[in-house]
Amino acid sequence: MLQNMTPVEYLTSVSKRLPEEADRVLTVLTREGDMNKEELSLYSRVKRAVLDHVIMQLYALGLVDVFSEGKSKICSLTKLGEEYCNLISKADAG
């Protein structure tokens, strides 16, 4: 089934499989930029234990990157993550 999908169709189908918390995390990263997990949890209203699972899903898809800065883990959107968010916002608008 996946072999017959275009990249746009695949990313659109991904959006339907991700938990709603993933949408909130991506929205915050789009709007606010890079942030540590504590801030991201507060801004996105996602419990910290759930946030770790969501971040790993988004990381596995290549939509976010996580790097260390001191003792903090900083989350950021990748280029693919930016394109994904633009694609989903266009699909929701149209």
PDB file of N, CA, C and O in Angstrom:
ATOM      1  N   MET A   1       0.810  -1.186   0.000  1.00  0.00           N
ATOM      2  CA  MET A   1       0.000   0.000   0.000  1.00  0.00           C
ATOM      3  C   MET A   1       0.863   1.264   0.000  1.00  0.00           C
ATOM      4  O   MET A   1       0.577   2.206  -0.739  1.00  0.00           O
ATOM      5  N   LEU A   2       1.927   1.293   0.831  1.00  0.00           N
ATOM      6  CA  LEU A   2       2.795   2.461   0.893  1.00  0.00           C
ATOM      7  C   LEU A   2       3.548   2.696  -0.413  1.00  0.00           C
ATOM      8  O   LEU A   2       3.884   3.832  -0.749  1.00  0.00           O
ATOM      9  N   GLN A   3       3.811   1.609  -1.150  1.00  0.00           N
ATOM     10  CA  GLN A   3       4.604   1.759  -2.359  1.00  0.00           C
ATOM     11  C   GLN A   3       3.876   2.541  -3.452  1.00  0.00           C
ATOM     12  O   GLN A   3       4.522   3.053  -4.366  1.00  0.00           O
ATOM     13  N   ASN A   4       2.563   2.646  -3.382  1.00  0.00           N
ATOM     14  CA  ASN A   4       1.799   3.381  -4.376  1.00  0.00           C
ATOM     15  C   ASN A   4       1.501   4.814  -3.965  1.00  0.00           C
ATOM     16  O   ASN A   4       0.807   5.531  -4.686  1.00  0.00           O
ATOM     17  N   MET A   5       2.019   5.243  -2.809  1.00  0.00           N
ATOM     18  CA  MET A   5       1.738   6.580  -2.302  1.00  0.00           C
ATOM     19  C   MET A   5       2.822   7.568  -2.718  1.00  0.00           C
ATOM     20  O   MET A   5       4.005   7.234  -2.787  1.00  0.00           O
ATOM     21  N   THR A   6       2.382   8.794  -2.991  1.00  0.00           N
ATOM     22  CA  THR A   6       3.338   9.878  -3.197  1.00  0.00           C
ATOM     23  C   THR A   6       3.802  10.340  -1.819  1.00  0.00           C
ATOM     24  O   THR A   6       3.162  10.029  -0.815  1.00  0.00           O
ATOM     25  N   PRO A   7       4.901  11.074  -1.764  1.00  0.00           N
ATOM     26  CA  PRO A   7       5.334  11.601  -0.458  1.00  0.00           C
ATOM     27  C   PRO A   7       4.260  12.460   0.221  1.00  0.00           C
ATOM     28  O   PRO A   7       4.102  12.404   1.441  1.00  0.00           O
ATOM     29  N   VAL A   8       3.538  13.239  -0.548  1.00  0.00           N
ATOM     30  CA  VAL A   8       2.475  14.086   0.013  1.00  0.00           C
ATOM     31  C   VAL A   8       1.359  13.211   0.593  1.00  0.00           C
ATOM     32  O   VAL A   8       0.860  13.484   1.685  1.00  0.00           O
ATOM     33  N   GLU A   9       0.973  12.177  -0.123  1.00  0.00           N
ATOM     34  CA  GLU A   9      -0.071  11.270   0.377  1.00  0.00           C
ATOM     35  C   GLU A   9       0.400  10.554   1.643  1.00  0.00           C
ATOM     36  O   GLU A   9      -0.371  10.366   2.585  1.00  0.00           O
ATOM     37  N   TYR A  10       1.669  10.158   1.652  1.00  0.00           N
ATOM     38  CA  TYR A  10       2.212   9.484   2.830  1.00  0.00           C
ATOM     39  C   TYR A  10       2.181  10.404   4.044  1.00  0.00           C
ATOM     40  O   TYR A  10       1.713  10.006   5.111  1.00  0.00           O
ATOM     41  N   LEU A  11       2.674  11.625   3.892  1.00  0.00           N
ATOM     42  CA  LEU A  11       2.699  12.556   5.020  1.00  0.00           C
ATOM     43  C   LEU A  11       1.291  12.900   5.493  1.00  0.00           C
ATOM     44  O   LEU A  11       1.069  13.085   6.689  1.00  0.00           O
ATOM     45  N   THR A  12       0.355  12.986   4.581  1.00  0.00           N
ATOM     46  CA  THR A  12      -1.032  13.243   4.964  1.00  0.00           C
ATOM     47  C   THR A  12      -1.580  12.072   5.768  1.00  0.00           C
ATOM     48  O   THR A  12      -2.305  12.275   6.742  1.00  0.00           O
ATOM     49  N   SER A  13      -1.240  10.850   5.369  1.00  0.00           N
ATOM     50  CA  SER A  13      -1.708   9.677   6.123  1.00  0.00           C
ATOM     51  C   SER A  13      -1.042   9.603   7.489  1.00  0.00           C
ATOM     52  O   SER A  13      -1.654   9.137   8.451  1.00  0.00           O
ATOM     53  N   VAL A  14       0.203  10.056   7.586  1.00  0.00           N
ATOM     54  CA  VAL A  14       0.904  10.077   8.872  1.00  0.00           C
ATOM     55  C   VAL A  14       0.160  10.977   9.854  1.00  0.00           C
ATOM     56  O   VAL A  14       0.029  10.641  11.031  1.00  0.00           O
ATOM     57  N   SER A  15      -0.320  12.104   9.379  1.00  0.00           N
ATOM     58  CA  SER A  15      -0.992  13.053  10.263  1.00  0.00           C
ATOM     59  C   SER A  15      -2.235  12.439  10.910  1.00  0.00           C
ATOM     60  O   SER A  15      -2.623  12.832  12.010  1.00  0.00           O
ATOM     61  N   LYS A  16      -2.852  11.486  10.233  1.00  0.00           N
ATOM     62  CA  LYS A  16      -4.052  10.840  10.773  1.00  0.00           C
ATOM     63  C   LYS A  16      -3.707   9.778  11.821  1.00  0.00           C
ATOM     64  O   LYS A  16      -4.561   9.398  12.622  1.00  0.00           O
ATOM     65  N   ARG A  17      -2.467   9.301  11.817  1.00  0.00           N
ATOM     66  CA  ARG A  17      -2.046   8.253  12.748  1.00  0.00           C
ATOM     67  C   ARG A  17      -1.410   8.788  14.026  1.00  0.00           C
ATOM     68  O   ARG A  17      -1.375   8.098  15.045  1.00  0.00           O
ATOM     69  N   LEU A  18      -0.916  10.004  13.968  1.00  0.00           N
ATOM     70  CA  LEU A  18      -0.243  10.565  15.137  1.00  0.00           C
ATOM     71  C   LEU A  18      -1.260  10.994  16.190  1.00  0.00           C
ATOM     72  O   LEU A  18      -2.378  11.384  15.857  1.00  0.00           O
ATOM     73  N   PRO A  19      -0.870  10.920  17.455  1.00  0.00           N
ATOM     74  CA  PRO A  19      -1.782  11.378  18.506  1.00  0.00           C
ATOM     75  C   PRO A  19      -1.960  12.889  18.441  1.00  0.00           C
ATOM     76  O   PRO A  19      -1.118  13.593  17.884  1.00  0.00           O
ATOM     77  N   GLU A  20      -3.049  13.383  19.006  1.00  0.00           N
ATOM     78  CA  GLU A  20      -3.328  14.826  18.962  1.00  0.00           C
ATOM     79  C   GLU A  20      -2.234  15.629  19.657  1.00  0.00           C
ATOM     80  O   GLU A  20      -2.010  16.790  19.314  1.00  0.00           O
ATOM     81  N   GLU A  21      -1.551  15.027  20.630  1.00  0.00           N
ATOM     82  CA  GLU A  21      -0.457  15.717  21.305  1.00  0.00           C
ATOM     83  C   GLU A  21       0.663  16.072  20.325  1.00  0.00           C
ATOM     84  O   GLU A  21       1.339  17.087  20.493  1.00  0.00           O
ATOM     85  N   ALA A  22       0.857  15.243  19.314  1.00  0.00           N
ATOM     86  CA  ALA A  22       1.898  15.516  18.319  1.00  0.00           C
ATOM     87  C   ALA A  22       1.583  16.791  17.554  1.00  0.00           C
ATOM     88  O   ALA A  22       2.481  17.581  17.264  1.00  0.00           O
ATOM     89  N   ASP A  23       0.311  16.996  17.226  1.00  0.00           N
ATOM     90  CA  ASP A  23      -0.090  18.233  16.549  1.00  0.00           C
ATOM     91  C   ASP A  23       0.218  19.448  17.414  1.00  0.00           C
ATOM     92  O   ASP A  23       0.702  20.467  16.920  1.00  0.00           O
ATOM     93  N   ARG A  24      -0.063  19.336  18.694  1.00  0.00           N
ATOM     94  CA  ARG A  24       0.180  20.468  19.601  1.00  0.00           C
ATOM     95  C   ARG A  24       1.671  20.761  19.710  1.00  0.00           C
ATOM     96  O   ARG A  24       2.079  21.923  19.714  1.00  0.00           O
ATOM     97  N   VAL A  25       2.484  19.711  19.799  1.00  0.00           N
ATOM     98  CA  VAL A  25       3.932  19.887  19.880  1.00  0.00           C
ATOM     99  C   VAL A  25       4.458  20.548  18.610  1.00  0.00           C
ATOM    100  O   VAL A  25       5.239  21.497  18.684  1.00  0.00           O
ATOM    101  N   LEU A  26       4.039  20.059  17.452  1.00  0.00           N
ATOM    102  CA  LEU A  26       4.496  20.631  16.186  1.00  0.00           C
ATOM    103  C   LEU A  26       4.044  22.078  16.031  1.00  0.00           C
ATOM    104  O   LEU A  26       4.793  22.912  15.522  1.00  0.00           O
ATOM    105  N   THR A  27       2.830  22.379  16.464  1.00  0.00           N
ATOM    106  CA  THR A  27       2.322  23.751  16.384  1.00  0.00           C
ATOM    107  C   THR A  27       3.176  24.688  17.229  1.00  0.00           C
ATOM    108  O   THR A  27       3.526  25.781  16.784  1.00  0.00           O
ATOM    109  N   VAL A  28       3.510  24.267  18.437  1.00  0.00           N
ATOM    110  CA  VAL A  28       4.330  25.099  19.323  1.00  0.00           C
ATOM    111  C   VAL A  28       5.719  25.294  18.737  1.00  0.00           C
ATOM    112  O   VAL A  28       6.231  26.413  18.744  1.00  0.00           O
ATOM    113  N   LEU A  29       6.336  24.247  18.236  1.00  0.00           N
ATOM    114  CA  LEU A  29       7.675  24.381  17.651  1.00  0.00           C
ATOM    115  C   LEU A  29       7.655  25.262  16.414  1.00  0.00           C
ATOM    116  O   LEU A  29       8.616  25.987  16.156  1.00  0.00           O
ATOM    117  N   THR A  30       6.576  25.210  15.650  1.00  0.00           N
ATOM    118  CA  THR A  30       6.449  26.078  14.474  1.00  0.00           C
ATOM    119  C   THR A  30       6.343  27.532  14.896  1.00  0.00           C
ATOM    120  O   THR A  30       7.002  28.405  14.332  1.00  0.00           O
ATOM    121  N   ARG A  31       5.511  27.781  15.889  1.00  0.00           N
ATOM    122  CA  ARG A  31       5.234  29.146  16.328  1.00  0.00           C
ATOM    123  C   ARG A  31       6.376  29.737  17.154  1.00  0.00           C
ATOM    124  O   ARG A  31       6.753  30.892  16.954  1.00  0.00           O
ATOM    125  N   GLU A  32       6.929  28.943  18.087  1.00  0.00           N
ATOM    126  CA  GLU A  32       7.882  29.464  19.072  1.00  0.00           C
ATOM    127  C   GLU A  32       9.343  29.165  18.749  1.00  0.00           C
ATOM    128  O   GLU A  32      10.237  29.841  19.260  1.00  0.00           O
ATOM    129  N   GLY A  33       9.597  28.166  17.910  1.00  0.00           N
ATOM    130  CA  GLY A  33      10.972  27.788  17.602  1.00  0.00           C
ATOM    131  C   GLY A  33      11.508  26.763  18.585  1.00  0.00           C
ATOM    132  O   GLY A  33      10.745  26.164  19.344  1.00  0.00           O
ATOM    133  N   ASP A  34      12.823  26.561  18.573  1.00  0.00           N
ATOM    134  CA  ASP A  34      13.472  25.558  19.418  1.00  0.00           C
ATOM    135  C   ASP A  34      13.160  25.812  20.890  1.00  0.00           C
ATOM    136  O   ASP A  34      13.106  26.958  21.335  1.00  0.00           O
ATOM    137  N   MET A  35      12.958  24.739  21.633  1.00  0.00           N
ATOM    138  CA  MET A  35      12.780  24.888  23.075  1.00  0.00           C
ATOM    139  C   MET A  35      13.093  23.587  23.789  1.00  0.00           C
ATOM    140  O   MET A  35      13.081  22.507  23.199  1.00  0.00           O
ATOM    141  N   ASN A  36      13.375  23.722  25.084  1.00  0.00           N
ATOM    142  CA  ASN A  36      13.672  22.518  25.859  1.00  0.00           C
ATOM    143  C   ASN A  36      12.378  21.787  26.180  1.00  0.00           C
ATOM    144  O   ASN A  36      11.285  22.334  26.032  1.00  0.00           O
ATOM    145  N   LYS A  37      12.518  20.544  26.621  1.00  0.00           N
ATOM    146  CA  LYS A  37      11.348  19.696  26.842  1.00  0.00           C
ATOM    147  C   LYS A  37      10.424  20.238  27.929  1.00  0.00           C
ATOM    148  O   LYS A  37       9.206  20.083  27.840  1.00  0.00           O
ATOM    149  N   GLU A  38      10.988  20.866  28.944  1.00  0.00           N
ATOM    150  CA  GLU A  38      10.152  21.405  30.018  1.00  0.00           C
ATOM    151  C   GLU A  38       9.241  22.509  29.481  1.00  0.00           C
ATOM    152  O   GLU A  38       8.037  22.507  29.736  1.00  0.00           O
ATOM    153  N   GLU A  39       9.825  23.451  28.737  1.00  0.00           N
ATOM    154  CA  GLU A  39       9.027  24.529  28.133  1.00  0.00           C
ATOM    155  C   GLU A  39       8.025  23.968  27.136  1.00  0.00           C
ATOM    156  O   GLU A  39       6.864  24.379  27.106  1.00  0.00           O
ATOM    157  N   LEU A  40       8.478  23.040  26.332  1.00  0.00           N
ATOM    158  CA  LEU A  40       7.614  22.447  25.316  1.00  0.00           C
ATOM    159  C   LEU A  40       6.414  21.759  25.955  1.00  0.00           C
ATOM    160  O   LEU A  40       5.300  21.845  25.440  1.00  0.00           O
ATOM    161  N   SER A  41       6.635  21.088  27.055  1.00  0.00           N
ATOM    162  CA  SER A  41       5.551  20.435  27.775  1.00  0.00           C
ATOM    163  C   SER A  41       4.526  21.467  28.251  1.00  0.00           C
ATOM    164  O   SER A  41       3.320  21.253  28.128  1.00  0.00           O
ATOM    165  N   LEU A  42       5.007  22.577  28.791  1.00  0.00           N
ATOM    166  CA  LEU A  42       4.105  23.626  29.279  1.00  0.00           C
ATOM    167  C   LEU A  42       3.352  24.315  28.147  1.00  0.00           C
ATOM    168  O   LEU A  42       2.132  24.466  28.215  1.00  0.00           O
ATOM    169  N   TYR A  43       4.062  24.728  27.121  1.00  0.00           N
ATOM    170  CA  TYR A  43       3.446  25.462  26.015  1.00  0.00           C
ATOM    171  C   TYR A  43       2.441  24.602  25.242  1.00  0.00           C
ATOM    172  O   TYR A  43       1.396  25.092  24.817  1.00  0.00           O
ATOM    173  N   SER A  44       2.763  23.329  25.066  1.00  0.00           N
ATOM    174  CA  SER A  44       1.893  22.449  24.274  1.00  0.00           C
ATOM    175  C   SER A  44       0.805  21.776  25.109  1.00  0.00           C
ATOM    176  O   SER A  44      -0.093  21.127  24.572  1.00  0.00           O
ATOM    177  N   ARG A  45       0.898  21.942  26.435  1.00  0.00           N
ATOM    178  CA  ARG A  45      -0.054  21.304  27.352  1.00  0.00           C
ATOM    179  C   ARG A  45      -0.054  19.780  27.186  1.00  0.00           C
ATOM    180  O   ARG A  45      -1.105  19.139  27.159  1.00  0.00           O
ATOM    181  N   VAL A  46       1.155  19.224  27.077  1.00  0.00           N
ATOM    182  CA  VAL A  46       1.337  17.773  26.985  1.00  0.00           C
ATOM    183  C   VAL A  46       2.133  17.344  28.212  1.00  0.00           C
ATOM    184  O   VAL A  46       3.209  17.881  28.479  1.00  0.00           O
ATOM    185  N   LYS A  47       1.609  16.387  28.950  1.00  0.00           N
ATOM    186  CA  LYS A  47       2.304  15.900  30.138  1.00  0.00           C
ATOM    187  C   LYS A  47       3.688  15.417  29.760  1.00  0.00           C
ATOM    188  O   LYS A  47       3.891  14.850  28.687  1.00  0.00           O
ATOM    189  N   ARG A  48       4.636  15.646  30.649  1.00  0.00           N
ATOM    190  CA  ARG A  48       6.037  15.351  30.358  1.00  0.00           C
ATOM    191  C   ARG A  48       6.258  13.883  29.989  1.00  0.00           C
ATOM    192  O   ARG A  48       7.022  13.591  29.068  1.00  0.00           O
ATOM    193  N   ALA A  49       5.606  12.958  30.689  1.00  0.00           N
ATOM    194  CA  ALA A  49       5.777  11.528  30.382  1.00  0.00           C
ATOM    195  C   ALA A  49       5.270  11.213  28.975  1.00  0.00           C
ATOM    196  O   ALA A  49       5.868  10.406  28.263  1.00  0.00           O
ATOM    197  N   VAL A  50       4.186  11.840  28.581  1.00  0.00           N
ATOM    198  CA  VAL A  50       3.617  11.639  27.238  1.00  0.00           C
ATOM    199  C   VAL A  50       4.496  12.333  26.201  1.00  0.00           C
ATOM    200  O   VAL A  50       4.690  11.816  25.101  1.00  0.00           O
ATOM    201  N   LEU A  51       5.023  13.498  26.550  1.00  0.00           N
ATOM    202  CA  LEU A  51       5.850  14.274  25.626  1.00  0.00           C
ATOM    203  C   LEU A  51       7.044  13.461  25.135  1.00  0.00           C
ATOM    204  O   LEU A  51       7.372  13.504  23.949  1.00  0.00           O
ATOM    205  N   ASP A  52       7.692  12.724  26.024  1.00  0.00           N
ATOM    206  CA  ASP A  52       8.849  11.929  25.620  1.00  0.00           C
ATOM    207  C   ASP A  52       8.476  10.914  24.534  1.00  0.00           C
ATOM    208  O   ASP A  52       9.242  10.706  23.592  1.00  0.00           O
ATOM    209  N   HIS A  53       7.316  10.289  24.660  1.00  0.00           N
ATOM    210  CA  HIS A  53       6.863   9.323  23.648  1.00  0.00           C
ATOM    211  C   HIS A  53       6.541  10.028  22.324  1.00  0.00           C
ATOM    212  O   HIS A  53       6.889   9.540  21.248  1.00  0.00           O
ATOM    213  N   VAL A  54       5.884  11.163  22.420  1.00  0.00           N
ATOM    214  CA  VAL A  54       5.523  11.920  21.218  1.00  0.00           C
ATOM    215  C   VAL A  54       6.779  12.395  20.494  1.00  0.00           C
ATOM    216  O   VAL A  54       6.872  12.284  19.271  1.00  0.00           O
ATOM    217  N   ILE A  55       7.740  12.921  21.240  1.00  0.00           N
ATOM    218  CA  ILE A  55       8.991  13.398  20.632  1.00  0.00           C
ATOM    219  C   ILE A  55       9.707  12.254  19.918  1.00  0.00           C
ATOM    220  O   ILE A  55      10.239  12.449  18.826  1.00  0.00           O
ATOM    221  N   MET A  56       9.727  11.071  20.518  1.00  0.00           N
ATOM    222  CA  MET A  56      10.387   9.935  19.876  1.00  0.00           C
ATOM    223  C   MET A  56       9.678   9.532  18.584  1.00  0.00           C
ATOM    224  O   MET A  56      10.337   9.164  17.612  1.00  0.00           O
ATOM    225  N   GLN A  57       8.356   9.595  18.559  1.00  0.00           N
ATOM    226  CA  GLN A  57       7.616   9.302  17.325  1.00  0.00           C
ATOM    227  C   GLN A  57       7.975  10.321  16.250  1.00  0.00           C
ATOM    228  O   GLN A  57       8.259   9.957  15.108  1.00  0.00           O
ATOM    229  N   LEU A  58       7.959  11.589  16.620  1.00  0.00           N
ATOM    230  CA  LEU A  58       8.266  12.645  15.653  1.00  0.00           C
ATOM    231  C   LEU A  58       9.726  12.581  15.204  1.00  0.00           C
ATOM    232  O   LEU A  58      10.033  12.866  14.046  1.00  0.00           O
ATOM    233  N   TYR A  59      10.618  12.211  16.109  1.00  0.00           N
ATOM    234  CA  TYR A  59      12.032  12.052  15.778  1.00  0.00           C
ATOM    235  C   TYR A  59      12.212  10.897  14.789  1.00  0.00           C
ATOM    236  O   TYR A  59      12.961  11.020  13.819  1.00  0.00           O
ATOM    237  N   ALA A  60      11.533   9.789  15.031  1.00  0.00           N
ATOM    238  CA  ALA A  60      11.636   8.621  14.150  1.00  0.00           C
ATOM    239  C   ALA A  60      11.141   8.943  12.743  1.00  0.00           C
ATOM    240  O   ALA A  60      11.651   8.402  11.762  1.00  0.00           O
ATOM    241  N   LEU A  61      10.152   9.817  12.648  1.00  0.00           N
ATOM    242  CA  LEU A  61       9.637  10.232  11.337  1.00  0.00           C
ATOM    243  C   LEU A  61      10.522  11.288  10.677  1.00  0.00           C
ATOM    244  O   LEU A  61      10.335  11.609   9.504  1.00  0.00           O
ATOM    245  N   GLY A  62      11.478  11.825  11.421  1.00  0.00           N
ATOM    246  CA  GLY A  62      12.369  12.854  10.882  1.00  0.00           C
ATOM    247  C   GLY A  62      11.771  14.243  10.925  1.00  0.00           C
ATOM    248  O   GLY A  62      12.252  15.144  10.237  1.00  0.00           O
ATOM    249  N   LEU A  63      10.723  14.435  11.725  1.00  0.00           N
ATOM    250  CA  LEU A  63      10.047  15.736  11.779  1.00  0.00           C
ATOM    251  C   LEU A  63      10.656  16.666  12.825  1.00  0.00           C
ATOM    252  O   LEU A  63      10.581  17.886  12.683  1.00  0.00           O
ATOM    253  N   VAL A  64      11.254  16.107  13.869  1.00  0.00           N
ATOM    254  CA  VAL A  64      11.927  16.920  14.884  1.00  0.00           C
ATOM    255  C   VAL A  64      13.324  16.366  15.129  1.00  0.00           C
ATOM    256  O   VAL A  64      13.620  15.204  14.848  1.00  0.00           O
ATOM    257  N   ASP A  65      14.159  17.228  15.656  1.00  0.00           N
ATOM    258  CA  ASP A  65      15.503  16.840  16.060  1.00  0.00           C
ATOM    259  C   ASP A  65      15.643  17.166  17.540  1.00  0.00           C
ATOM    260  O   ASP A  65      15.021  18.109  18.030  1.00  0.00           O
ATOM    261  N   VAL A  66      16.438  16.409  18.239  1.00  0.00           N
ATOM    262  CA  VAL A  66      16.667  16.622  19.667  1.00  0.00           C
ATOM    263  C   VAL A  66      18.172  16.672  19.883  1.00  0.00           C
ATOM    264  O   VAL A  66      18.899  15.775  19.458  1.00  0.00           O
ATOM    265  N   PHE A  67      18.634  17.727  20.548  1.00  0.00           N
ATOM    266  CA  PHE A  67      20.056  17.815  20.850  1.00  0.00           C
ATOM    267  C   PHE A  67      20.235  18.332  22.266  1.00  0.00           C
ATOM    268  O   PHE A  67      19.335  18.953  22.832  1.00  0.00           O
ATOM    269  N   SER A  68      21.393  18.074  22.828  1.00  0.00           N
ATOM    270  CA  SER A  68      21.678  18.483  24.205  1.00  0.00           C
ATOM    271  C   SER A  68      22.315  19.855  24.232  1.00  0.00           C
ATOM    272  O   SER A  68      23.161  20.201  23.407  1.00  0.00           O
ATOM    273  N   GLU A  69      21.877  20.618  25.211  1.00  0.00           N
ATOM    274  CA  GLU A  69      22.493  21.917  25.485  1.00  0.00           C
ATOM    275  C   GLU A  69      22.647  21.986  27.002  1.00  0.00           C
ATOM    276  O   GLU A  69      21.697  22.296  27.721  1.00  0.00           O
ATOM    277  N   GLY A  70      23.839  21.698  27.470  1.00  0.00           N
ATOM    278  CA  GLY A  70      24.028  21.556  28.916  1.00  0.00           C
ATOM    279  C   GLY A  70      23.287  20.321  29.387  1.00  0.00           C
ATOM    280  O   GLY A  70      23.470  19.230  28.848  1.00  0.00           O
ATOM    281  N   LYS A  71      22.439  20.502  30.406  1.00  0.00           N
ATOM    282  CA  LYS A  71      21.650  19.386  30.914  1.00  0.00           C
ATOM    283  C   LYS A  71      20.294  19.281  30.238  1.00  0.00           C
ATOM    284  O   LYS A  71      19.558  18.323  30.472  1.00  0.00           O
ATOM    285  N   SER A  72      19.958  20.250  29.406  1.00  0.00           N
ATOM    286  CA  SER A  72      18.640  20.268  28.754  1.00  0.00           C
ATOM    287  C   SER A  72      18.669  19.570  27.406  1.00  0.00           C
ATOM    288  O   SER A  72      19.685  19.569  26.711  1.00  0.00           O
ATOM    289  N   LYS A  73      17.535  18.974  27.050  1.00  0.00           N
ATOM    290  CA  LYS A  73      17.329  18.429  25.711  1.00  0.00           C
ATOM    291  C   LYS A  73      16.505  19.453  24.954  1.00  0.00           C
ATOM    292  O   LYS A  73      15.402  19.802  25.375  1.00  0.00           O
ATOM    293  N   ILE A  74      17.035  19.935  23.837  1.00  0.00           N
ATOM    294  CA  ILE A  74      16.371  20.950  23.031  1.00  0.00           C
ATOM    295  C   ILE A  74      15.719  20.273  21.834  1.00  0.00           C
ATOM    296  O   ILE A  74      16.342  19.464  21.146  1.00  0.00           O
ATOM    297  N   CYS A  75      14.465  20.612  21.598  1.00  0.00           N
ATOM    298  CA  CYS A  75      13.704  20.065  20.470  1.00  0.00           C
ATOM    299  C   CYS A  75      13.562  21.138  19.405  1.00  0.00           C
ATOM    300  O   CYS A  75      13.333  22.307  19.715  1.00  0.00           O
ATOM    301  N   SER A  76      13.697  20.739  18.159  1.00  0.00           N
ATOM    302  CA  SER A  76      13.534  21.677  17.052  1.00  0.00           C
ATOM    303  C   SER A  76      12.905  20.954  15.866  1.00  0.00           C
ATOM    304  O   SER A  76      13.011  19.735  15.724  1.00  0.00           O
ATOM    305  N   LEU A  77      12.251  21.740  15.024  1.00  0.00           N
ATOM    306  CA  LEU A  77      11.704  21.188  13.788  1.00  0.00           C
ATOM    307  C   LEU A  77      12.824  20.992  12.781  1.00  0.00           C
ATOM    308  O   LEU A  77      13.725  21.825  12.680  1.00  0.00           O
ATOM    309  N   THR A  78      12.773  19.912  12.046  1.00  0.00           N
ATOM    310  CA  THR A  78      13.696  19.712  10.932  1.00  0.00           C
ATOM    311  C   THR A  78      13.093  20.385   9.701  1.00  0.00           C
ATOM    312  O   THR A  78      11.959  20.863   9.743  1.00  0.00           O
ATOM    313  N   LYS A  79      13.830  20.420   8.635  1.00  0.00           N
ATOM    314  CA  LYS A  79      13.306  20.955   7.367  1.00  0.00           C
ATOM    315  C   LYS A  79      12.079  20.144   6.931  1.00  0.00           C
ATOM    316  O   LYS A  79      11.079  20.708   6.487  1.00  0.00           O
ATOM    317  N   LEU A  80      12.167  18.824   7.061  1.00  0.00           N
ATOM    318  CA  LEU A  80      11.030  17.967   6.731  1.00  0.00           C
ATOM    319  C   LEU A  80       9.847  18.288   7.641  1.00  0.00           C
ATOM    320  O   LEU A  80       8.703  18.301   7.188  1.00  0.00           O
ATOM    321  N   GLY A  81      10.115  18.545   8.916  1.00  0.00           N
ATOM    322  CA  GLY A  81       9.059  18.911   9.857  1.00  0.00           C
ATOM    323  C   GLY A  81       8.364  20.188   9.448  1.00  0.00           C
ATOM    324  O   GLY A  81       7.141  20.288   9.545  1.00  0.00           O
ATOM    325  N   GLU A  82       9.132  21.174   8.989  1.00  0.00           N
ATOM    326  CA  GLU A  82       8.547  22.435   8.506  1.00  0.00           C
ATOM    327  C   GLU A  82       7.670  22.181   7.288  1.00  0.00           C
ATOM    328  O   GLU A  82       6.558  22.702   7.199  1.00  0.00           O
ATOM    329  N   GLU A  83       8.166  21.385   6.355  1.00  0.00           N
ATOM    330  CA  GLU A  83       7.391  21.071   5.151  1.00  0.00           C
ATOM    331  C   GLU A  83       6.120  20.296   5.508  1.00  0.00           C
ATOM    332  O   GLU A  83       5.060  20.525   4.925  1.00  0.00           O
ATOM    333  N   TYR A  84       6.237  19.378   6.467  1.00  0.00           N
ATOM    334  CA  TYR A  84       5.082  18.607   6.928  1.00  0.00           C
ATOM    335  C   TYR A  84       4.022  19.547   7.515  1.00  0.00           C
ATOM    336  O   TYR A  84       2.843  19.435   7.181  1.00  0.00           O
ATOM    337  N   CYS A  85       4.430  20.453   8.372  1.00  0.00           N
ATOM    338  CA  CYS A  85       3.482  21.389   8.991  1.00  0.00           C
ATOM    339  C   CYS A  85       2.813  22.273   7.937  1.00  0.00           C
ATOM    340  O   CYS A  85       1.611  22.528   8.012  1.00  0.00           O
ATOM    341  N   ASN A  86       3.585  22.738   6.961  1.00  0.00           N
ATOM    342  CA  ASN A  86       2.995  23.531   5.876  1.00  0.00           C
ATOM    343  C   ASN A  86       1.999  22.726   5.075  1.00  0.00           C
ATOM    344  O   ASN A  86       0.926  23.223   4.732  1.00  0.00           O
ATOM    345  N   LEU A  87       2.342  21.494   4.774  1.00  0.00           N
ATOM    346  CA  LEU A  87       1.471  20.605   4.014  1.00  0.00           C
ATOM    347  C   LEU A  87       0.157  20.346   4.753  1.00  0.00           C
ATOM    348  O   LEU A  87      -0.921  20.416   4.162  1.00  0.00           O
ATOM    349  N   ILE A  88       0.256  20.049   6.034  1.00  0.00           N
ATOM    350  CA  ILE A  88      -0.937  19.735   6.838  1.00  0.00           C
ATOM    351  C   ILE A  88      -1.795  20.985   6.997  1.00  0.00           C
ATOM    352  O   ILE A  88      -3.021  20.890   6.948  1.00  0.00           O
ATOM    353  N   SER A  89      -1.188  22.149   7.186  1.00  0.00           N
ATOM    354  CA  SER A  89      -1.992  23.372   7.337  1.00  0.00           C
ATOM    355  C   SER A  89      -2.717  23.707   6.029  1.00  0.00           C
ATOM    356  O   SER A  89      -3.844  24.201   6.056  1.00  0.00           O
ATOM    357  N   LYS A  90      -2.078  23.440   4.888  1.00  0.00           N
ATOM    358  CA  LYS A  90      -2.746  23.653   3.596  1.00  0.00           C
ATOM    359  C   LYS A  90      -3.886  22.671   3.406  1.00  0.00           C
ATOM    360  O   LYS A  90      -4.948  23.037   2.904  1.00  0.00           O
ATOM    361  N   ALA A  91      -3.671  21.421   3.805  1.00  0.00           N
ATOM    362  CA  ALA A  91      -4.720  20.396   3.683  1.00  0.00           C
ATOM    363  C   ALA A  91      -5.907  20.724   4.572  1.00  0.00           C
ATOM    364  O   ALA A  91      -7.054  20.510   4.179  1.00  0.00           O
ATOM    365  N   ASP A  92      -5.642  21.246   5.779  1.00  0.00           N
ATOM    366  CA  ASP A  92      -6.721  21.619   6.702  1.00  0.00           C
ATOM    367  C   ASP A  92      -7.488  22.832   6.187  1.00  0.00           C
ATOM    368  O   ASP A  92      -8.699  22.935   6.387  1.00  0.00           O
ATOM    369  N   ALA A  93      -6.786  23.755   5.521  1.00  0.00           N
ATOM    370  CA  ALA A  93      -7.424  24.968   5.012  1.00  0.00           C
ATOM    371  C   ALA A  93      -8.249  24.690   3.753  1.00  0.00           C
ATOM    372  O   ALA A  93      -9.236  25.375   3.486  1.00  0.00           O
ATOM    373  N   GLY A  94      -7.842  23.691   2.993  1.00  0.00           N
ATOM    374  CA  GLY A  94      -8.499  23.446   1.718  1.00  0.00           C
ATOM    375  C   GLY A  94      -9.335  22.272   1.764  1.00  0.00           C
ATOM    376  O   GLY A  94      -9.964  21.923   0.766  1.00  0.00           O
TER     377      GLY A  94
END
